[in-house]
Amino acid sequence: LQTAWRRFSKQMEYAKTRDAIIHIQASLRCFSQTLKYQIIRSNMIQLQASFRAYRQRKVFLVFKFAAIQVQSVVRSYLVMLDIAQQNFSAKKIQTAFRRFSQMSKYQQILGRMVQL
């Protein structure tokens, strides 16, 4: 009877120790896998962020190029308008000067005719 009791108690002690060891191993494996998962997840998030930044930069550069083209067209149009205004003003000045010089010549001719 005593040997049976000792065997039973040793088996129960062994079973408790084994269960404790299995529980500790499971906890360590869980902790280790959690760390690996967190590292992989962090790396994936960084990779996604880099890719999204690359894609956004590409879109930004397309829009920037388009904006530069629009600005170029608008500026050239404004310069063309300015040059047209300057040409118009120059023609007005030239017309007024030619009129003045022709009127002066005409007045001189009239003045000579009256003297004769």
VMD Tcl script that draws the C-alpha trace (Angstrom):
set ca {
  {0.00 0.00 0.00}
  {2.81 2.40 0.88}
  {4.58 1.77 -2.42}
  {1.38 2.37 -4.30}
  {0.86 5.65 -2.42}
  {4.47 6.76 -3.05}
  {4.17 5.87 -6.72}
  {0.88 7.77 -6.96}
  {2.26 10.85 -5.13}
  {5.44 10.81 -7.25}
  {3.33 10.52 -10.40}
  {1.17 13.44 -9.29}
  {4.26 15.50 -8.42}
  {5.79 14.61 -11.78}
  {2.54 15.55 -13.57}
  {2.40 18.92 -11.76}
  {6.07 19.61 -12.58}
  {5.53 18.56 -16.19}
  {2.44 20.78 -16.49}
  {4.37 23.69 -14.97}
  {7.25 23.15 -17.41}
  {4.86 22.94 -20.35}
  {3.10 26.13 -19.20}
  {6.47 27.96 -18.87}
  {7.57 26.74 -22.31}
  {4.27 27.85 -23.83}
  {4.60 31.26 -22.20}
  {8.17 31.69 -23.48}
  {7.21 30.56 -26.98}
  {4.26 32.96 -26.92}
  {6.49 35.81 -25.77}
  {9.10 34.98 -28.41}
  {6.49 34.75 -31.19}
  {4.90 38.00 -30.01}
  {8.26 39.77 -30.26}
  {8.84 38.34 -33.76}
  {5.33 39.40 -34.79}
  {5.84 42.94 -33.45}
  {9.16 43.27 -35.31}
  {7.66 41.98 -38.55}
  {4.61 44.22 -38.13}
  {6.79 47.25 -37.45}
  {8.90 46.51 -40.53}
  {5.78 46.07 -42.66}
  {4.37 49.38 -41.44}
  {7.67 51.10 -42.31}
  {7.64 49.45 -45.74}
  {4.06 50.55 -46.35}
  {4.87 54.08 -45.24}
  {7.87 54.21 -47.57}
  {5.84 52.93 -50.50}
  {3.00 55.36 -49.82}
  {5.47 58.23 -49.54}
  {7.06 57.17 -52.84}
  {3.65 57.01 -54.52}
  {2.59 60.39 -53.08}
  {5.90 61.95 -54.15}
  {5.30 60.66 -57.67}
  {1.80 62.20 -57.74}
  {3.16 65.42 -56.26}
  {5.84 65.67 -58.95}
  {3.24 65.16 -61.69}
  {1.07 67.93 -60.22}
  {4.12 70.15 -59.73}
  {5.13 69.68 -63.37}
  {1.56 70.47 -64.48}
  {1.48 73.58 -62.28}
  {4.81 74.74 -63.71}
  {3.46 74.26 -67.24}
  {0.32 76.27 -66.41}
  {2.43 79.01 -64.83}
  {4.66 79.08 -67.90}
  {1.69 79.47 -70.26}
  {0.11 82.18 -68.10}
  {3.37 84.09 -67.75}
  {4.06 83.95 -71.48}
  {0.51 85.18 -72.14}
  {0.98 88.04 -69.68}
  {4.31 88.97 -71.28}
  {2.66 88.85 -74.70}
  {-0.08 91.20 -73.45}
  {2.54 93.52 -71.97}
  {4.50 93.58 -75.24}
  {1.29 94.23 -77.19}
  {0.48 97.13 -74.84}
  {4.03 98.50 -75.26}
  {3.75 98.22 -79.06}
  {0.41 100.00 -78.98}
  {1.86 102.76 -76.82}
  {4.92 103.05 -79.06}
  {2.68 103.37 -82.15}
  {0.66 106.10 -80.41}
  {3.86 107.98 -79.56}
  {5.25 107.53 -83.07}
  {1.94 108.66 -84.59}
  {1.86 111.76 -82.39}
  {5.51 112.57 -83.17}
  {5.04 112.12 -86.93}
  {1.91 114.24 -86.80}
  {3.79 116.93 -84.91}
  {6.75 116.84 -87.31}
  {4.48 116.88 -90.38}
  {2.44 119.70 -88.92}
  {5.64 121.63 -88.26}
  {6.77 121.13 -91.88}
  {3.32 122.05 -93.14}
  {3.28 125.21 -91.01}
  {6.73 126.15 -92.35}
  {5.54 125.65 -95.94}
  {2.43 127.71 -95.27}
  {4.57 130.40 -93.67}
  {6.79 130.59 -96.76}
  {3.83 130.73 -99.08}
  {2.29 133.66 -97.27}
  {5.59 135.53 -97.41}
  {5.83 135.24 -101.14}
}
mol new
graphics top color blue
foreach p $ca { graphics top sphere $p radius 0.5 }
foreach p [lrange $ca 0 end-1] q [lrange $ca 1 end] { graphics top cylinder $p $q radius 0.2 }
display resetview
